[in-house]
Amino acid sequence: MRFSSIYKISFLLFFFITLGFSAQIKNPVKFKFTINELGNNQYEAVLNATMESGWHIYSKDLPEDTGIPTEYKVSGKNIELIGKFTEVGKKHEEFSEAFGGTIVFYSNAAGFKQKFKLKDPTKPGEVISEITYQTCDDRVCLAPNTLEFNQKVTPKGAAEETVDEKAEATKDSVKAIETVVTNPEKGAVTVTQTSQLDPKQLKIATIDFQKPLTDCGTAVEKVGENYWTYLFLGFAGGLIALLTPCVFPMIPLTVSFFTKGSSNKAKGKRDALIYGFFILLIFVLLSVPFHLIDGIAGNIFNEISTSVWLNVAFFIIFIFFAGSFFGYYDITLPSSIANKSSKAEEAGGLVGIFFMALTLVIVSFSCTGPILGGLLGSAVTGSSNVPMLLTFALAGFGLAWAIVFGLLALFPQALKSLPKSGGWMNTVKVVLGFVELALALKFLSKADLVSKTFLLKRELFIAIWIIIALGLALYLFGIIRFPHDDKKPKISITRKILGALGIGFVIYLIQGLIPAERPKLQLLSGILPPLNVSYLHDEKDGILGMHPEHDFFKAIELAKKENKPILIDFTGYGCENCRKMEEFVWSEPDILPILQNDVVLASLYVDDKEELPEDQKTKIDLGDGQIKKVKTIGDRWSLFQQVNFNNNSQPHYVLITPDGKVINTPVSGYMPKEDFKKFLECGVNFYKTMK
């Protein structure tokens, strides 16, 4: 799971359940069970898993206190295991900031093998293969699942079983299947014997998620990555790059070349617009190699984002970029490249215009390179779909340049209103240098977290950022200088305002050093080390000081007593997105009071490993030789979620009345605060009108 990976960028999906849309029980993993004969009375029970794109299952080697490690067990009649089970497939590792540790998982495909032999090689054996696993993607985790597969092994020359022997073997290997039913009046769950489970008997009659009491607060479904965010970031980066000494002086020269260098002014303006288009095209083309890399090795960007040494390399590169912006040296491409491109301009026509645009991109590299490097580093360590994000970011960067050059060509009189080149451009570069220093620390922190050295604690990170912000403020006020600054710089009002903002940012950061019950510095939640990597960490019981109910029926009783709606939180101990919601959304000052005062919170853990009493355990026949065991509290709440809400993803939030009626459309997955707030306020306010 990447995913998640790490915070950085999280993206959402909401489930429409009305007007033709319905939340579906997801089954993104398919299994195939086979038994291979190895010779010399040795066999291998092989369970192969194939996962839909974007989904993964955890490895057996998952560290403690993270997700749910996969367990594979083989047992049965007349068999003896040889060694422990092994995993096959491409194993991925990724640091999870929500868990504070490295998670290990498989994507696309995985295999689980267990060798065994027959105790009596003259008789058949009954093999029972059982796997317990959890499936996640970047947005949600599904409830842990336990499946069982049965297969017979008949060695060559072994006598066939009689009908009575087969019946006895079946009796030993598969227990009677039971049915779980709910009894909401008594606030308990009971079990009755039956031949096969009828999931509808878990249904609470009053719950109908397809017909909520109100349709207010229905969230808009957002599909895919937040490409527009990166387009905007690239556009902003392009505008900033235009203000640097490498680019800004070239604007009037280039525009004047097209508007004055041609006898036909209309043709000159047209060529200038084509010039802007080629600039956009060149920046977009820079992302093409990343698409090719992604096609060769789909998980390469995930490996980059979780590699200790590559994150250290990014840290060093960003420090190097900062030194360039400060004016200690220049980063340039080989002059031969610029010379060849400049010579190609002589071809004239569209080809010449293209190479003019290419020359601009090349010669401005010393200023644009560090900015583009920042976009690259952010995308590579921030998402699963790196190539597309880079395409949008670079398109935004090129679009900013294309618009500026194009508009100035159409309205050349606007050139007179542009500020003159001067020392202010060096100020822009130095400010960017401080930004590069701050971003460099993020990569060092990532390497520290992935390697589990935990040397760069949250408070130390904040303290270093405070020093960087103070340095920026002192520079803007003219107290410190860099090589290309004037000896007696004029401190403009703009510099003073920016310096004051720098001091304000320092004040904002200082609050992160003060112990508090609620998380602070939420604006930096995707950058700072997680809360548990801290000198001040003091883990307390409950969630943000709250103690939710962990039994649905007890929550119903409490809701009736307090006359409040119930917020059902289908969650899991190994659910990363659930932790992110709790830390970064629930903790918000306009969210937490609603959870504390206006609802009864029922957090139902679908991966609770506490076993049910023996007489309440059951099995579900899923067909195709798959049997699901219901033996833990987590299994029960997982089944409860599926039959009542036709959903098996976490986190999943449902607001219901004390008499079990769904108030508004349930929502799933990690979501922004405003969306979750809208969902909560919609249900709570509607319930208040019912009193």
C-alpha positions as CSV (number, residue, x, y, z in Angstrom):
1,M,0.0,0.0,0.0
2,R,1.4,2.7,-1.0
3,F,-0.3,4.8,0.1
4,S,-0.2,5.6,0.9
5,S,1.7,5.6,1.4
6,I,2.6,8.6,2.9
7,Y,0.4,11.7,3.5
8,K,1.6,14.1,1.0
9,I,-1.3,13.9,-1.3
10,S,-4.5,12.0,-0.6
11,F,-7.3,11.7,-3.0
12,L,-11.0,10.9,-2.5
13,L,-13.9,8.9,-3.7
14,F,-17.4,9.1,-2.4
15,F,-20.0,6.4,-2.9
16,F,-23.4,7.4,-4.4
17,I,-26.0,5.1,-3.1
18,T,-29.2,6.7,-4.5
19,L,-30.4,7.6,-8.0
20,G,-28.9,4.6,-9.6
21,F,-25.6,4.7,-7.8
22,S,-25.0,2.1,-5.0
23,A,-22.0,1.3,-2.8
24,Q,-20.7,-2.1,-3.7
25,I,-19.0,-4.8,-1.8
26,K,-15.5,-4.9,-3.2
27,N,-13.7,-8.1,-4.0
28,P,-10.5,-6.9,-5.6
29,V,-8.5,-10.1,-4.9
30,K,-9.0,-13.4,-6.6
31,F,-7.5,-16.7,-5.4
32,K,-6.6,-20.0,-7.1
33,F,-5.6,-23.0,-5.0
34,T,-3.5,-25.8,-6.4
35,I,-1.4,-28.7,-5.1
36,N,1.8,-29.5,-6.9
37,E,3.5,-32.9,-6.6
38,L,7.2,-32.5,-5.9
39,G,8.2,-36.2,-5.8
40,N,9.4,-38.4,-3.0
41,N,6.1,-38.1,-1.2
42,Q,6.4,-34.3,-1.0
43,Y,3.8,-31.8,-2.2
44,E,3.3,-28.1,-2.2
45,A,0.0,-26.3,-1.4
46,V,0.0,-23.1,-3.6
47,L,-2.4,-20.3,-3.2
48,N,-2.0,-17.6,-5.9
49,A,-3.6,-14.2,-5.5
50,T,-4.3,-11.7,-8.3
51,M,-5.2,-8.2,-7.4
52,E,-7.0,-5.5,-9.4
53,S,-5.0,-2.5,-10.4
54,G,-4.3,-0.2,-7.5
55,W,-5.0,-2.8,-4.8
56,H,-2.5,-4.7,-2.6
57,I,-2.3,-7.1,0.2
58,Y,0.2,-7.0,3.0
59,S,3.2,-9.4,3.4
60,K,3.6,-11.8,6.3
61,D,6.7,-9.7,7.2
62,L,4.7,-6.6,8.0
63,P,6.1,-4.8,11.1
64,E,4.0,-4.8,14.3
65,D,1.6,-2.0,15.0
66,T,1.0,-1.3,11.3
67,G,-1.4,-3.2,9.0
68,I,-2.6,-6.8,9.1
69,P,0.1,-9.3,8.1
70,T,-1.0,-12.1,5.8
71,E,-1.2,-15.5,7.5
72,Y,-1.3,-18.8,5.5
73,K,-2.0,-22.1,7.2
74,V,-2.2,-25.6,5.8
75,S,-3.7,-28.5,7.8
76,G,-5.8,-31.6,7.1
77,K,-6.1,-35.3,7.3
78,N,-3.0,-37.5,6.8
79,I,-0.6,-34.6,6.1
80,E,2.6,-33.3,7.8
81,L,4.0,-29.9,7.1
82,I,7.5,-29.3,6.0
83,G,9.0,-26.0,7.2
84,K,7.1,-22.7,7.1
85,F,5.1,-21.2,4.4
86,T,6.9,-18.9,1.9
87,E,5.8,-15.9,-0.2
88,V,6.5,-15.4,-3.9
89,G,6.1,-12.2,-6.0
90,K,7.5,-8.7,-6.1
91,K,7.6,-7.4,-2.6
92,H,7.2,-3.6,-2.1
93,E,8.2,-1.5,0.9
94,E,6.9,2.0,1.7
95,F,7.1,4.2,4.7
96,S,3.7,5.0,6.2
97,E,3.6,8.2,8.1
98,A,0.2,7.3,9.6
99,F,1.7,4.1,11.1
100,G,5.2,5.6,11.7
101,G,6.8,2.5,10.1
102,T,7.6,0.7,6.9
103,I,4.8,-1.4,5.4
104,V,5.5,-4.4,3.2
105,F,3.0,-5.5,0.6
106,Y,2.3,-7.1,-2.8
107,S,0.6,-5.5,-5.8
108,N,-0.9,-7.2,-8.9
109,A,0.0,-10.8,-7.8
110,A,1.4,-12.8,-5.0
111,G,1.8,-16.5,-4.1
112,F,1.8,-18.4,-0.9
113,K,3.4,-21.9,-0.7
114,Q,3.5,-24.5,2.0
115,K,5.3,-27.8,1.6
116,F,3.9,-31.0,3.1
117,K,4.1,-34.8,2.9
118,L,1.6,-37.5,3.5
119,K,2.0,-39.3,6.8
120,D,0.8,-42.5,5.1
121,P,1.8,-42.3,1.4
122,T,-0.6,-45.2,0.6
123,K,-3.6,-43.3,1.6
124,P,-5.2,-40.1,0.3
125,G,-5.0,-36.8,2.2
126,E,-7.4,-33.9,2.8
127,V,-5.7,-30.5,2.5
128,I,-7.3,-27.5,4.1
129,S,-5.7,-24.2,3.1
130,E,-6.6,-21.1,5.1
131,I,-5.5,-17.5,4.4
132,T,-6.1,-14.4,6.5
133,Y,-5.3,-11.1,4.7
134,Q,-6.2,-7.5,4.4
135,T,-6.7,-5.6,1.1
136,C,-6.0,-1.8,0.7
137,D,-5.6,0.8,-2.0
138,D,-4.5,4.4,-1.7
139,R,-7.9,5.5,-0.3
140,V,-9.5,2.7,1.7
141,C,-8.7,-0.6,3.4
142,L,-11.1,-3.5,3.3
143,A,-11.9,-5.5,6.4
144,P,-9.5,-8.4,7.1
145,N,-10.7,-11.6,5.4
146,T,-10.3,-15.3,6.2
147,L,-10.9,-17.8,3.4
148,E,-10.6,-21.5,3.4
149,F,-9.9,-23.9,0.4
150,N,-10.3,-27.7,0.5
151,Q,-8.7,-30.1,-1.9
152,K,-8.0,-33.8,-1.9
153,V,-4.5,-35.4,-2.5
154,T,-4.6,-39.0,-3.9
155,P,-1.1,-40.5,-4.4
156,K,-0.5,-42.9,-7.2
157,G,-1.5,-46.4,-6.3
158,A,-3.5,-45.3,-3.2
159,A,-6.8,-47.1,-2.6
160,E,-9.9,-45.0,-3.4
161,E,-12.0,-44.0,-0.3
162,T,-15.4,-45.6,0.3
163,V,-18.5,-43.5,0.6
164,D,-18.4,-43.8,4.4
165,E,-14.7,-42.7,4.6
166,K,-15.5,-39.6,2.4
167,A,-18.4,-38.7,4.7
168,E,-16.1,-39.0,7.7
169,A,-13.4,-36.9,6.1
170,T,-15.8,-34.2,5.3
171,K,-17.1,-34.2,8.8
172,D,-13.6,-33.8,10.2
173,S,-12.5,-31.1,7.8
174,V,-15.6,-28.9,7.6
175,K,-17.7,-28.0,10.7
176,A,-21.4,-27.3,10.5
177,I,-22.1,-24.0,9.0
178,E,-24.0,-21.6,11.2
179,T,-26.1,-18.5,10.8
180,V,-25.5,-15.3,12.7
181,V,-28.7,-13.3,13.5
182,T,-29.1,-10.0,15.3
183,N,-31.4,-9.3,18.2
184,P,-31.4,-5.5,18.6
185,E,-34.1,-5.5,21.3
186,K,-31.8,-7.4,23.6
187,G,-28.7,-5.6,22.3
188,A,-26.9,-8.8,21.5
189,V,-25.9,-11.1,18.7
190,T,-27.0,-14.7,18.9
191,V,-26.2,-17.7,16.8
192,T,-28.4,-20.5,15.4
193,Q,-27.5,-23.7,13.5
194,T,-28.5,-23.9,9.9
195,S,-27.2,-25.5,6.7
196,Q,-26.0,-22.3,5.1
197,L,-25.6,-18.7,6.1
198,D,-28.3,-16.3,5.0
199,P,-26.6,-12.9,5.2
200,K,-30.0,-11.1,5.2
201,Q,-30.6,-12.4,8.7
202,L,-27.9,-9.9,9.8
203,K,-30.0,-7.1,8.4
204,I,-31.5,-4.7,10.9
205,A,-34.9,-4.0,9.5
206,T,-35.0,-0.3,10.0
207,I,-31.6,0.3,8.2
208,D,-32.0,1.2,4.5
209,F,-28.9,3.0,3.3
210,Q,-30.5,3.5,-0.2
211,K,-33.3,5.6,1.2
212,P,-31.8,8.1,3.7
213,L,-34.1,10.5,5.5
214,T,-32.5,13.5,3.7
215,D,-30.4,14.0,0.6
216,C,-28.5,17.0,1.9
217,G,-24.8,16.9,2.1
218,T,-24.4,14.4,-0.8
219,A,-20.7,14.6,-1.7
220,V,-19.5,15.0,-5.2
221,E,-17.5,12.0,-6.4
222,K,-13.9,12.8,-7.2
223,V,-12.2,10.3,-9.4
224,G,-8.5,9.9,-9.9
225,E,-5.6,12.1,-8.9
226,N,-5.8,15.8,-8.2
227,Y,-4.2,16.7,-11.5
228,W,-5.6,20.3,-11.4
229,T,-3.7,20.9,-8.2
230,Y,-0.4,20.1,-9.9
231,L,-1.4,22.1,-13.0
232,F,-1.9,25.1,-10.7
233,L,1.4,24.4,-8.8
234,G,3.2,24.2,-12.2
235,F,1.5,27.4,-13.4
236,A,2.6,29.2,-10.2
237,G,6.1,27.9,-10.5
238,G,6.2,29.1,-14.1
239,L,5.2,32.6,-13.1
240,I,7.8,32.7,-10.4
241,A,10.5,31.5,-12.8
242,L,9.6,34.3,-15.2
243,L,10.7,36.8,-12.4
244,T,14.2,35.3,-12.2
245,P,17.3,37.0,-13.8
246,C,17.6,34.1,-16.3
247,V,14.2,34.7,-17.9
248,F,12.7,38.1,-17.1
249,P,15.2,40.2,-19.2
250,M,14.5,37.9,-22.2
251,I,10.7,38.7,-22.2
252,P,10.9,42.2,-23.9
253,L,13.7,41.1,-26.2
254,T,11.8,38.1,-27.4
255,V,8.5,39.8,-27.8
256,S,10.1,42.7,-29.6
257,F,11.8,40.3,-32.0
258,F,8.4,39.0,-33.2
259,T,6.5,42.3,-33.2
260,K,9.2,44.5,-34.7
261,G,11.4,42.0,-36.5
262,S,8.8,41.2,-39.2
263,S,7.5,43.5,-41.9
264,N,4.1,41.9,-41.5
265,K,3.0,42.6,-37.9
266,A,0.1,40.2,-38.1
267,K,2.6,37.4,-39.1
268,G,4.9,38.5,-36.3
269,K,2.1,38.2,-33.7
270,R,1.1,34.8,-35.1
271,D,4.7,33.6,-34.9
272,A,4.9,34.8,-31.3
273,L,1.8,32.8,-30.4
274,I,3.3,29.8,-32.1
275,Y,6.5,30.4,-30.1
276,G,4.4,30.3,-26.9
277,F,2.7,27.1,-28.0
278,F,6.1,25.5,-28.6
279,I,7.3,26.5,-25.2
280,L,4.3,24.7,-23.7
281,L,4.9,21.7,-25.9
282,I,8.6,21.4,-24.9
283,F,7.8,21.4,-21.2
284,V,5.1,18.8,-21.7
285,L,7.5,16.7,-23.7
286,L,9.9,16.7,-20.7
287,S,7.4,14.4,-19.0
288,V,7.3,11.7,-21.7
289,P,10.4,9.8,-20.4
290,F,8.6,9.3,-17.1
291,H,5.7,7.7,-18.8
292,L,8.1,5.3,-20.6
293,I,9.8,4.5,-17.3
294,D,6.4,3.9,-15.7
295,G,5.5,1.5,-18.5
296,I,8.7,-0.5,-18.0
297,A,8.5,-0.7,-14.2
298,G,5.2,0.4,-12.9
299,N,6.3,0.6,-9.3
300,I,9.6,2.4,-9.8
301,F,8.3,5.7,-8.4
302,N,7.0,4.0,-5.3
303,E,10.5,2.5,-4.8
304,I,12.0,5.9,-5.3
305,S,9.7,7.5,-2.8
306,T,10.6,4.9,-0.1
307,S,14.3,4.6,-0.8
308,V,16.5,5.9,2.0
309,W,19.4,6.6,-0.3
310,L,17.3,8.3,-3.0
311,N,15.7,10.5,-0.4
312,V,19.1,11.4,0.9
313,A,20.1,12.2,-2.7
314,F,17.1,14.5,-3.1
315,F,18.1,16.2,0.1
316,I,21.6,16.8,-1.2
317,I,20.3,18.0,-4.6
318,F,17.9,20.5,-3.0
319,I,20.8,21.8,-0.9
320,F,22.8,22.2,-4.1
321,F,19.9,24.0,-5.7
322,A,19.7,26.4,-2.8
323,G,23.4,27.2,-3.0
324,S,22.8,28.1,-6.7
325,F,19.9,30.4,-5.9
326,F,22.0,32.0,-3.1
327,G,24.5,33.0,-5.8
328,Y,27.5,30.9,-4.8
329,Y,27.6,29.1,-8.2
330,D,25.5,28.6,-11.3
331,I,23.8,25.4,-12.6
332,T,23.9,25.3,-16.4
333,L,23.6,22.8,-19.1
334,P,26.6,22.2,-21.3
335,S,27.1,25.2,-23.6
336,S,27.3,22.9,-26.6
337,I,23.6,22.1,-26.2
338,A,22.6,25.7,-26.3
339,N,24.9,26.4,-29.2
340,K,23.4,23.6,-31.3
341,S,19.9,24.7,-30.5
342,S,20.7,28.3,-31.3
343,K,22.2,27.4,-34.6
344,A,19.1,25.4,-35.6
345,E,17.1,28.6,-35.3
346,E,18.5,29.6,-38.6
347,A,16.3,27.0,-40.4
348,G,13.4,29.6,-40.2
349,G,9.7,28.9,-40.4
350,L,8.1,26.6,-37.8
351,V,11.3,24.7,-37.3
352,G,13.2,27.9,-36.4
353,I,10.5,29.1,-34.0
354,F,10.6,25.7,-32.3
355,F,14.3,25.9,-31.7
356,M,14.0,29.4,-30.5
357,A,11.7,28.1,-27.8
358,L,14.0,25.3,-27.1
359,T,17.0,27.7,-26.7
360,L,15.0,29.7,-24.2
361,V,14.3,26.6,-22.1
362,I,17.9,25.6,-22.2
363,V,19.6,28.9,-21.4
364,S,17.1,29.6,-18.5
365,F,17.9,26.2,-16.9
366,S,20.0,27.7,-14.1
367,C,16.9,29.4,-12.7
368,T,14.2,27.0,-13.9
369,G,16.0,23.7,-13.0
370,P,15.7,24.0,-9.2
371,I,12.0,24.9,-9.6
372,L,11.3,22.0,-11.9
373,G,13.3,19.8,-9.6
374,G,11.0,20.8,-6.7
375,L,7.9,19.7,-8.8
376,L,9.6,16.5,-9.7
377,G,10.5,15.7,-6.1
378,S,7.0,16.5,-4.9
379,A,5.3,14.3,-7.6
380,V,7.7,11.4,-7.2
381,T,7.2,11.2,-3.5
382,G,3.6,12.3,-3.4
383,S,1.4,10.0,-5.5
384,S,0.9,6.7,-7.3
385,N,0.4,8.2,-10.7
386,V,3.7,10.2,-11.0
387,P,3.9,10.5,-14.8
388,M,0.5,12.1,-15.2
389,L,1.1,14.5,-12.3
390,L,4.4,15.5,-13.9
391,T,2.7,16.1,-17.2
392,F,0.1,18.4,-15.6
393,A,2.8,20.2,-13.5
394,L,5.0,20.8,-16.5
395,A,2.0,21.8,-18.6
396,G,1.1,24.3,-16.0
397,F,4.7,25.6,-16.0
398,G,4.8,25.9,-19.8
399,L,1.3,27.4,-19.9
400,A,2.4,30.3,-17.7
401,W,5.2,31.2,-20.1
402,A,3.1,30.7,-23.2
403,I,0.4,33.0,-21.8
404,V,2.8,35.7,-20.9
405,F,4.7,35.7,-24.2
406,G,1.5,35.3,-26.2
407,L,-0.4,38.1,-24.5
408,L,2.6,40.5,-24.7
409,A,2.9,39.7,-28.4
410,L,-0.8,40.6,-28.9
411,F,-0.5,43.7,-26.7
412,P,3.1,44.9,-27.0
413,Q,2.3,48.2,-25.4
414,A,2.0,46.3,-22.1
415,L,5.8,45.9,-22.2
416,K,6.1,49.4,-21.0
417,S,4.3,48.6,-17.8
418,L,6.8,45.8,-16.9
419,P,9.3,46.6,-14.1
420,K,12.8,47.1,-15.2
421,S,15.4,44.5,-14.6
422,G,17.4,45.0,-11.4
423,G,18.4,43.7,-8.0
424,W,14.8,42.7,-7.2
425,M,15.3,39.6,-9.5
426,N,18.2,38.4,-7.4
427,T,15.9,38.8,-4.3
428,V,13.5,36.4,-6.0
429,K,16.2,33.9,-6.5
430,V,17.5,34.1,-2.9
431,V,13.9,33.7,-1.5
432,L,13.6,30.6,-3.7
433,G,16.9,29.4,-2.2
434,F,15.4,29.5,1.3
435,V,12.3,27.6,0.0
436,E,14.7,24.9,-1.4
437,L,16.4,24.6,2.0
438,A,13.1,24.0,3.7
439,L,11.9,21.5,1.1
440,A,15.3,19.6,1.3
441,L,14.6,18.9,5.0
442,K,11.5,17.0,4.0
443,F,13.5,14.5,2.1
444,L,16.0,14.1,4.9
445,S,13.0,13.5,7.2
446,K,11.6,10.8,4.8
447,A,14.9,9.0,4.8
448,D,15.1,9.2,8.6
449,L,11.6,7.7,8.9
450,V,12.1,4.9,6.4
451,S,15.4,3.9,8.0
452,K,13.7,4.0,11.4
453,T,16.6,5.9,12.9
454,F,14.0,8.6,14.1
455,L,16.8,11.1,14.7
456,L,15.0,14.0,13.1
457,K,12.1,14.4,15.5
458,R,9.1,16.6,14.9
459,E,10.3,19.3,17.2
460,L,13.8,19.3,15.7
461,F,12.3,19.6,12.2
462,I,10.2,22.5,13.3
463,A,13.2,24.2,15.0
464,I,15.3,24.0,11.8
465,W,12.4,25.4,9.8
466,I,12.2,28.3,12.3
467,I,15.9,29.0,11.7
468,I,15.3,29.0,7.9
469,A,12.3,31.3,8.2
470,L,14.2,33.6,10.5
471,G,17.1,33.7,8.0
472,L,14.6,34.5,5.2
473,A,13.1,37.4,7.3
474,L,16.6,38.8,8.1
475,Y,17.6,38.7,4.5
476,L,14.4,40.5,3.4
477,F,15.0,43.2,6.0
478,G,18.6,43.6,4.6
479,I,20.4,42.4,7.7
480,I,22.2,39.5,5.9
481,R,23.3,39.5,2.2
482,F,24.5,37.0,-0.4
483,P,27.1,37.3,-3.2
484,H,25.0,38.9,-5.9
485,D,23.2,41.4,-3.6
486,D,23.9,45.1,-3.7
487,K,26.2,46.3,-0.9
488,K,23.6,48.8,0.1
489,P,20.3,47.3,-1.0
490,K,17.1,49.3,-1.0
491,I,14.5,47.6,1.2
492,S,11.3,48.1,-0.6
493,I,7.8,47.9,1.0
494,T,7.3,44.5,-0.7
495,R,10.4,43.1,1.0
496,K,9.3,44.5,4.3
497,I,5.9,42.9,3.9
498,L,7.4,39.6,3.0
499,G,9.8,39.8,5.9
500,A,6.9,40.4,8.2
501,L,5.1,37.4,6.8
502,G,8.3,35.4,7.5
503,I,8.2,36.5,11.1
504,G,4.5,35.5,11.2
505,F,5.4,32.1,9.9
506,V,8.0,31.7,12.6
507,I,5.3,32.5,15.2
508,Y,3.0,29.9,13.6
509,L,5.8,27.3,13.7
510,I,6.6,28.0,17.4
511,Q,3.2,26.6,18.5
512,G,4.3,23.2,17.1
513,L,6.9,23.1,19.9
514,I,4.3,23.5,22.7
515,P,2.7,20.3,24.0
516,A,-1.0,20.2,23.3
517,E,-3.9,17.7,23.4
518,R,-4.8,18.4,19.8
519,P,-2.4,18.2,16.8
520,K,-1.2,21.5,15.6
521,L,0.4,22.8,12.4
522,Q,-2.2,21.1,10.3
523,L,-1.2,23.1,7.2
524,L,2.1,21.2,7.3
525,S,0.7,17.8,8.1
526,G,2.0,16.2,4.9
527,I,5.5,17.7,5.5
528,L,6.3,17.4,9.2
529,P,7.3,14.0,10.8
530,P,4.2,12.3,12.3
531,L,3.0,13.0,15.8
532,N,4.5,9.9,17.3
533,V,8.1,10.8,16.1
534,S,8.4,13.4,18.8
535,Y,10.3,14.3,22.0
536,L,6.9,15.2,23.6
537,H,4.8,12.2,22.5
538,D,2.5,11.0,25.2
539,E,0.1,8.4,23.9
540,K,-3.3,8.5,25.7
541,D,-6.2,6.2,25.8
542,G,-9.0,6.9,23.3
543,I,-9.1,9.0,20.2
544,L,-8.4,12.7,20.7
545,G,-9.7,12.4,24.3
546,M,-12.9,10.7,23.1
547,H,-13.8,7.1,24.1
548,P,-16.1,5.8,21.4
549,E,-18.3,2.7,21.8
550,H,-17.0,-0.4,20.1
551,D,-20.4,-2.2,20.1
552,F,-23.2,-1.1,17.9
553,F,-25.9,-2.2,20.2
554,K,-24.4,-0.4,23.2
555,A,-24.2,2.7,21.1
556,I,-27.9,2.4,20.2
557,E,-28.7,2.3,23.9
558,L,-26.6,5.3,24.7
559,A,-28.1,7.3,21.7
560,K,-31.6,6.6,23.0
561,K,-30.6,7.8,26.5
562,E,-28.9,11.0,25.2
563,N,-31.2,11.5,22.3
564,K,-28.4,11.9,19.8
565,P,-27.7,10.4,16.3
566,I,-25.1,7.7,16.0
567,L,-22.0,8.1,13.8
568,I,-21.0,4.6,12.8
569,D,-17.3,4.6,12.1
570,F,-16.3,1.4,10.4
571,T,-12.6,1.4,11.0
572,G,-9.6,-0.9,11.7
573,Y,-6.5,-0.9,13.7
574,G,-4.5,-1.6,10.6
575,C,-6.3,1.1,8.5
576,E,-3.9,3.9,7.5
577,N,-6.6,6.1,6.0
578,C,-8.6,5.8,9.2
579,R,-5.7,7.1,11.2
580,K,-5.2,10.0,8.8
581,M,-8.9,10.9,9.2
582,E,-8.6,10.9,13.0
583,E,-5.4,12.9,13.1
584,F,-5.9,15.4,10.4
585,V,-9.7,15.8,10.0
586,W,-11.3,14.8,13.3
587,S,-8.9,16.9,15.2
588,E,-9.9,20.1,13.4
589,P,-11.4,22.6,15.8
590,D,-14.7,22.8,13.9
591,I,-15.0,19.0,13.6
592,L,-14.0,17.7,17.0
593,P,-16.8,19.5,19.0
594,I,-19.4,17.9,16.7
595,L,-17.9,14.5,17.4
596,Q,-17.7,15.2,21.1
597,N,-21.0,16.8,21.7
598,D,-23.5,16.1,19.0
599,V,-23.2,12.4,18.1
600,V,-22.7,9.1,19.8
601,L,-19.5,7.7,18.2
602,A,-19.5,4.0,17.5
603,S,-16.1,2.9,16.2
604,L,-16.5,-0.7,15.0
605,Y,-13.2,-2.3,14.3
606,V,-13.5,-4.8,11.5
607,D,-10.0,-6.2,12.3
608,D,-10.6,-6.8,16.0
609,K,-8.8,-10.1,16.6
610,E,-10.6,-10.9,19.9
611,E,-12.3,-14.3,19.3
612,L,-16.0,-14.9,19.6
613,P,-17.2,-17.6,22.0
614,E,-17.1,-21.0,20.4
615,D,-20.8,-21.2,20.0
616,Q,-20.9,-17.9,18.1
617,K,-18.3,-18.8,15.5
618,T,-19.5,-19.6,12.0
619,K,-18.5,-20.2,8.4
620,I,-19.9,-18.7,5.2
621,D,-19.9,-20.6,2.0
622,L,-18.9,-18.1,-0.7
623,G,-19.0,-20.7,-3.5
624,D,-16.1,-21.8,-5.8
625,G,-14.6,-23.7,-2.9
626,Q,-14.1,-20.6,-0.8
627,I,-15.3,-20.7,2.8
628,K,-15.1,-17.5,5.0
629,K,-14.7,-18.0,8.7
630,V,-16.4,-15.7,11.1
631,K,-14.5,-16.3,14.3
632,T,-13.6,-12.8,15.7
633,I,-15.4,-9.6,16.7
634,G,-13.9,-8.0,13.6
635,D,-15.4,-10.7,11.4
636,R,-18.8,-9.9,12.9
637,W,-18.6,-6.1,12.3
638,S,-17.3,-6.7,8.9
639,L,-20.2,-8.9,8.0
640,F,-22.6,-6.4,9.8
641,Q,-21.2,-3.6,7.5
642,Q,-21.7,-5.7,4.4
643,V,-25.2,-6.9,4.9
644,N,-26.6,-3.5,6.2
645,F,-24.6,-1.1,4.0
646,N,-23.4,-3.2,1.1
647,N,-19.9,-1.9,1.6
648,N,-16.7,-3.4,3.0
649,S,-14.2,-0.5,2.8
650,Q,-12.7,1.5,5.7
651,P,-13.1,4.2,6.8
652,H,-16.9,4.2,6.1
653,Y,-19.1,6.7,7.9
654,V,-22.9,6.3,8.5
655,L,-25.2,8.6,10.5
656,I,-28.3,6.9,11.8
657,T,-31.0,7.7,14.3
658,P,-31.4,5.8,17.6
659,D,-34.2,3.7,16.0
660,G,-31.8,2.7,13.2
661,K,-32.8,4.9,10.2
662,V,-30.0,6.2,8.0
663,I,-30.1,10.0,8.1
664,N,-28.0,11.0,5.0
665,T,-25.9,9.3,2.4
666,P,-22.9,7.5,3.9
667,V,-19.4,8.4,2.8
668,S,-16.2,6.4,2.5
669,G,-12.4,7.0,2.4
670,Y,-10.1,9.8,3.3
671,M,-11.7,13.2,2.5
672,P,-11.0,16.9,3.1
673,K,-12.3,18.5,6.3
674,E,-14.9,20.5,4.5
675,D,-16.5,17.5,2.9
676,F,-16.6,15.6,6.2
677,K,-17.9,18.6,8.0
678,K,-20.7,19.0,5.4
679,F,-21.6,15.3,5.9
680,L,-21.7,15.7,9.7
681,E,-23.6,19.0,9.8
682,C,-26.1,17.7,7.3
683,G,-27.0,14.7,9.4
684,V,-26.8,16.4,12.8
685,N,-28.9,19.5,11.8
686,F,-31.5,17.3,10.2
687,Y,-31.8,15.1,13.3
688,K,-32.3,18.2,15.5
689,T,-35.3,19.1,13.4
690,M,-36.8,15.7,14.2
691,K,-36.7,16.1,18.0
